[in-house]
Amino acid sequence: MKFSEIIYQKAEMELKNRREQAERLADMRRKEFLGKNPELATIENEMKNAALEVIRSVGAKGKSVDVSAIAKRNLEAQQARKELIVAAGYPEDYLDIPYSCKLCKDSGILNGKLCECHLALLQQLSVGELACSPMLAGSTFNTFDVKYYSDIKDPRTGYSPRDYMGGCLAMLKDYAECFTPRSNSFFFSGGTGLGKTHLALAVLNRLTQRGYSVYYSSAGSLLKQMEKERFGRSADTVEEELFNNDLIIIDDLGAEFSTAFSQAAVNELINNAILSGKAMIIISNLSVDELEERYGQRVVSRLNSFEVITFEGEDIRQLKK
């Protein structure tokens, strides 16, 4: 798979926590149940002794052991245990360890491969705080509806905004299906409510389904964290985590509070991404000219290597009301 090492480490830690939590809960339940139903100990001892007899029989020399009789005793003891639990008013699996995933028992490995629960966790961790966001769940290629864009054709180009956005939608679908960590970068520009973030998250959704890791953040949140690190107020390493992903999505560039630090950091961030060949999607309500006024000509010149998609039309969120 193509997740970063940091994401794998986080997933392994989460799986370990799940296992330990399930085992602690099972231990608490057993102690509580045993206190009220001491006969449980006798039944479980019978199960344990039957299992030990089978193990000992493997190394026995010249001694005939009736394995079928031992197995029968074990099954009878298991049934007696279930009946005791149910008679006490609990579900028959009450004393089983309540793993989140019954298939791999929260190990993350099934038949020598990553379990589906492990893959789902990797995908969830790869999108960070967005994982539980309704916005992420609703932002797919299938839910992007071009009918909200005007179908009036521009006499100069012969295309309508609807035609244009339909072409952009098809292009980004192909981009997500054919993506590699060396794929090209995009700059999404245009006013609010025109679908910029929706399409970026649609790319994110598809890439995480394909096993790629994506870093998503608003420019304001990212720059705030970078500033804390730069001036020693945070031990986190957001830049390292950011560049360990296959795609970087920076939303709302230009909406953050402008400072000398933010201007320099944006320039450095884009420059480092280009030098490392890292794929990026930068989203902004500002035009290229407005970005140059805010961040300087160096940032805009670096954006010349990005493919620019200019979103036009009316605020879709208002049209949907």
C-alpha positions as CSV (number, residue, x, y, z in Angstrom):
1,M,0.0,0.0,0.0
2,K,1.0,3.6,-0.4
3,F,0.3,5.1,3.0
4,S,3.1,7.0,4.7
5,E,5.1,5.4,7.5
6,I,3.6,7.9,10.0
7,I,0.1,6.7,9.1
8,Y,1.1,3.1,9.5
9,Q,2.5,3.8,12.9
10,K,-0.6,5.6,14.0
11,A,-2.8,2.7,12.7
12,E,-0.7,0.1,14.6
13,M,-1.0,2.2,17.8
14,E,-4.8,2.5,17.4
15,L,-5.1,-1.3,16.8
16,K,-3.0,-2.0,19.9
17,N,-5.2,0.3,22.0
18,R,-8.3,-1.4,20.6
19,R,-7.0,-4.8,21.6
20,E,-5.9,-3.7,25.1
21,Q,-9.3,-2.0,25.7
22,A,-11.2,-5.1,24.6
23,E,-9.1,-7.4,26.8
24,R,-9.5,-5.1,29.8
25,L,-13.2,-5.1,29.4
26,A,-13.4,-8.8,29.0
27,D,-11.3,-9.2,32.2
28,M,-13.6,-6.9,34.1
29,R,-16.7,-8.7,32.9
30,R,-15.2,-12.1,33.9
31,K,-14.3,-11.0,37.4
32,E,-17.7,-9.5,37.9
33,F,-19.5,-12.6,36.6
34,L,-17.3,-15.0,38.5
35,G,-18.1,-13.2,41.8
36,K,-21.8,-13.8,41.2
37,N,-21.4,-17.3,39.6
38,P,-18.4,-19.1,41.1
39,E,-19.3,-22.3,39.3
40,L,-17.8,-20.7,36.2
41,A,-14.4,-21.5,37.6
42,T,-15.2,-25.3,37.7
43,I,-16.4,-25.3,34.1
44,E,-13.5,-23.3,32.8
45,N,-11.1,-25.6,34.6
46,E,-12.7,-28.6,32.8
47,M,-12.2,-26.8,29.5
48,K,-8.5,-26.0,30.4
49,N,-7.8,-29.6,31.5
50,A,-9.3,-31.1,28.4
51,A,-7.1,-28.8,26.2
52,L,-4.0,-29.8,28.3
53,E,-4.7,-33.5,27.9
54,V,-4.8,-33.1,24.1
55,I,-1.4,-31.2,24.2
56,R,0.2,-33.9,26.4
57,S,-1.1,-36.6,24.2
58,V,1.0,-35.3,21.3
59,G,4.2,-36.1,23.1
60,A,2.9,-39.3,24.7
61,K,4.9,-42.4,23.6
62,G,3.1,-45.8,23.4
63,K,0.1,-44.4,25.3
64,S,-3.3,-44.6,23.7
65,V,-5.3,-41.5,24.2
66,D,-9.0,-41.2,23.3
67,V,-8.9,-37.7,21.7
68,S,-12.5,-37.9,20.6
69,A,-13.6,-38.4,24.3
70,I,-11.5,-35.5,25.4
71,A,-13.0,-33.3,22.6
72,K,-16.5,-34.3,23.7
73,R,-15.7,-33.3,27.3
74,N,-14.4,-30.0,26.0
75,L,-17.5,-29.3,23.9
76,E,-19.8,-30.2,26.8
77,A,-17.9,-27.8,29.1
78,Q,-18.2,-25.0,26.5
79,Q,-22.0,-25.7,26.2
80,A,-22.3,-25.6,30.0
81,R,-20.5,-22.3,30.1
82,K,-22.8,-20.8,27.6
83,E,-25.9,-22.1,29.4
84,L,-24.6,-20.6,32.7
85,I,-24.1,-17.2,31.1
86,V,-27.5,-17.2,29.5
87,A,-29.2,-18.4,32.7
88,A,-27.6,-15.5,34.5
89,G,-29.3,-13.1,32.1
90,Y,-26.4,-12.2,29.7
91,P,-25.8,-12.9,26.0
92,E,-23.9,-16.1,25.5
93,D,-20.9,-14.3,24.1
94,Y,-20.8,-11.9,27.1
95,L,-17.5,-13.2,28.4
96,D,-15.8,-13.3,25.0
97,I,-13.2,-10.6,24.3
98,P,-15.2,-7.9,22.5
99,Y,-12.8,-7.1,19.7
100,S,-13.9,-4.3,17.3
101,C,-13.1,-6.7,14.4
102,K,-14.1,-10.3,15.0
103,L,-12.2,-11.5,11.9
104,C,-8.6,-10.4,12.9
105,K,-9.2,-9.8,16.6
106,D,-7.9,-6.3,16.2
107,S,-4.5,-7.5,15.1
108,G,-5.0,-5.8,11.7
109,I,-3.8,-9.0,9.9
110,L,-5.9,-11.7,8.4
111,N,-4.5,-14.7,6.5
112,G,-1.2,-12.9,6.2
113,K,-2.6,-9.8,4.6
114,L,-4.0,-6.4,6.0
115,C,-7.5,-6.9,7.3
116,E,-10.3,-4.7,5.9
117,C,-10.5,-3.0,9.3
118,H,-6.8,-2.1,9.1
119,L,-7.2,-0.7,5.6
120,A,-10.3,1.4,6.7
121,L,-8.3,2.7,9.6
122,L,-5.4,3.7,7.4
123,Q,-7.8,5.6,5.1
124,Q,-9.4,7.3,8.0
125,L,-6.1,8.4,9.5
126,S,-4.8,9.6,6.2
127,V,-7.5,12.4,6.1
128,G,-7.1,13.3,9.7
129,E,-9.9,15.5,11.2
130,L,-11.9,15.3,8.0
131,A,-12.6,11.6,8.5
132,C,-15.8,12.2,10.5
133,S,-16.8,15.3,8.6
134,P,-20.2,15.2,6.7
135,M,-18.5,17.5,4.2
136,L,-16.0,14.7,3.3
137,A,-18.7,12.0,3.0
138,G,-20.8,14.2,0.7
139,S,-18.0,15.3,-1.5
140,T,-17.6,12.7,-4.3
141,F,-17.5,12.9,-8.0
142,N,-21.0,11.4,-8.2
143,T,-22.5,14.2,-6.0
144,F,-20.9,17.0,-8.1
145,D,-23.8,18.2,-10.2
146,V,-22.9,20.5,-13.2
147,K,-26.5,21.6,-13.6
148,Y,-25.9,24.4,-11.1
149,Y,-23.5,26.0,-13.6
150,S,-25.0,28.2,-16.4
151,D,-25.6,26.6,-19.8
152,I,-25.3,30.0,-21.6
153,K,-22.5,29.7,-24.1
154,D,-19.7,32.4,-24.1
155,P,-19.7,33.8,-27.7
156,R,-15.9,34.1,-27.6
157,T,-15.2,30.4,-26.7
158,G,-18.4,28.7,-27.7
159,Y,-18.5,27.0,-24.4
160,S,-20.8,27.5,-21.4
161,P,-19.7,27.3,-17.7
162,R,-21.6,24.0,-17.6
163,D,-19.6,22.6,-20.5
164,Y,-16.3,23.9,-18.9
165,M,-17.1,22.4,-15.5
166,G,-18.2,19.1,-17.1
167,G,-14.8,18.9,-18.7
168,C,-13.0,19.7,-15.4
169,L,-15.0,17.0,-13.7
170,A,-14.0,14.4,-16.3
171,M,-10.4,15.5,-16.1
172,L,-10.2,15.3,-12.3
173,K,-11.9,11.9,-12.4
174,D,-9.1,10.7,-14.7
175,Y,-6.5,12.4,-12.5
176,A,-7.8,10.5,-9.4
177,E,-7.9,7.1,-11.3
178,C,-4.4,7.5,-12.8
179,F,-2.8,9.3,-9.9
180,T,0.8,8.6,-8.8
181,P,2.9,10.6,-6.3
182,R,4.5,12.3,-9.2
183,S,1.3,13.5,-10.8
184,N,0.8,17.2,-11.7
185,S,-0.5,19.9,-9.4
186,F,-3.6,22.1,-9.6
187,F,-4.6,25.6,-8.5
188,F,-8.4,26.0,-8.0
189,S,-9.4,29.6,-8.2
190,G,-12.8,31.3,-8.0
191,G,-15.4,32.8,-5.7
192,T,-17.0,31.1,-2.7
193,G,-19.5,28.3,-3.2
194,L,-18.5,27.3,-6.7
195,G,-17.4,23.7,-5.9
196,K,-13.7,24.1,-5.5
197,T,-13.5,22.3,-2.1
198,H,-16.0,19.7,-3.3
199,L,-13.9,18.6,-6.2
200,A,-10.7,18.6,-4.2
201,L,-12.3,16.3,-1.6
202,A,-13.7,14.1,-4.3
203,V,-10.1,13.6,-5.5
204,L,-9.1,12.9,-1.8
205,N,-11.9,10.4,-1.4
206,R,-11.0,8.4,-4.4
207,L,-7.2,8.5,-3.7
208,T,-7.7,7.2,-0.1
209,Q,-9.9,4.4,-1.5
210,R,-7.0,3.5,-3.8
211,G,-4.6,3.4,-0.8
212,Y,-2.9,6.8,-1.3
213,S,-2.3,9.1,1.6
214,V,-3.6,12.7,1.4
215,Y,-2.9,15.7,3.7
216,Y,-5.7,18.2,3.8
217,S,-5.7,21.4,5.8
218,S,-6.9,25.0,5.5
219,A,-4.1,27.4,4.9
220,G,-4.9,29.2,8.2
221,S,-4.6,26.0,10.3
222,L,-1.5,24.9,8.6
223,L,0.3,28.2,8.9
224,K,-0.7,28.6,12.5
225,Q,0.9,25.2,13.3
226,M,4.0,25.9,11.3
227,E,4.4,29.2,13.2
228,K,4.2,27.4,16.5
229,E,6.9,25.0,15.4
230,R,9.1,27.7,14.0
231,F,9.1,29.6,17.3
232,G,9.4,26.6,19.6
233,R,5.8,26.5,20.9
234,S,5.0,23.1,19.6
235,A,6.9,19.8,19.5
236,D,4.9,18.5,16.5
237,T,6.4,18.3,13.0
238,V,3.6,19.2,10.7
239,E,5.9,19.8,7.7
240,E,7.4,16.4,8.0
241,E,4.0,14.8,8.2
242,L,2.7,16.9,5.3
243,F,5.5,15.8,2.9
244,N,5.2,12.2,3.9
245,N,1.8,12.1,2.1
246,D,1.2,11.4,-1.6
247,L,-0.9,14.5,-2.2
248,I,-1.2,17.8,-0.3
249,I,-4.4,19.8,-0.4
250,I,-4.3,23.3,1.0
251,D,-7.7,25.0,1.2
252,D,-8.6,28.7,1.5
253,L,-5.2,30.1,0.7
254,G,-5.5,33.9,1.2
255,A,-8.2,33.7,3.9
256,E,-5.6,33.4,6.6
257,F,-4.4,36.4,8.6
258,S,-1.5,37.9,6.6
259,T,1.9,38.3,8.3
260,A,5.5,38.4,7.1
261,F,5.8,34.8,8.4
262,S,2.7,33.5,6.5
263,Q,3.9,35.1,3.3
264,A,7.4,33.6,3.6
265,A,6.0,30.2,4.7
266,V,3.6,30.0,1.7
267,N,6.4,30.7,-0.7
268,E,8.7,28.1,1.0
269,L,5.9,25.5,1.2
270,I,5.1,25.7,-2.6
271,N,8.8,25.9,-3.5
272,N,9.6,22.8,-1.4
273,A,6.7,20.9,-2.9
274,I,7.8,21.7,-6.4
275,L,11.5,20.8,-5.7
276,S,10.4,17.4,-4.2
277,G,8.0,16.7,-7.0
278,K,5.1,16.5,-4.6
279,A,1.6,16.7,-6.0
280,M,-0.5,19.5,-4.6
281,I,-4.0,21.0,-4.9
282,I,-4.1,24.6,-3.8
283,I,-7.6,26.2,-3.4
284,S,-8.2,30.0,-3.1
285,N,-10.9,32.5,-3.5
286,L,-8.3,34.9,-4.9
287,S,-7.3,35.2,-8.5
288,V,-3.7,34.8,-9.7
289,D,-3.3,38.6,-9.8
290,E,-4.7,38.9,-6.2
291,L,-2.3,36.2,-5.0
292,E,0.6,38.1,-6.5
293,E,-0.5,41.2,-4.7
294,R,-0.7,39.3,-1.4
295,Y,2.3,37.0,-1.6
296,G,4.5,38.5,-4.2
297,Q,5.6,37.5,-7.7
298,R,7.7,34.6,-6.6
299,V,4.7,32.6,-5.4
300,V,2.8,33.3,-8.6
301,S,5.7,32.3,-10.8
302,R,5.9,29.0,-9.0
303,L,2.2,28.5,-9.6
304,N,2.9,28.6,-13.3
305,S,3.9,24.9,-13.1
306,F,0.3,24.1,-11.7
307,E,-2.7,23.5,-13.9
308,V,-5.2,26.3,-13.2
309,I,-8.9,25.7,-13.0
310,T,-11.0,28.9,-12.7
311,F,-14.4,28.3,-11.2
312,E,-17.1,30.7,-12.4
313,G,-20.8,31.1,-11.8
314,E,-23.2,31.7,-8.9
315,D,-22.8,30.5,-5.3
316,I,-24.1,26.8,-5.5
317,R,-24.8,26.7,-1.8
318,Q,-27.3,29.6,-2.3
319,L,-28.8,27.9,-5.4
320,K,-29.4,24.7,-3.4
321,K,-31.4,26.4,-0.7
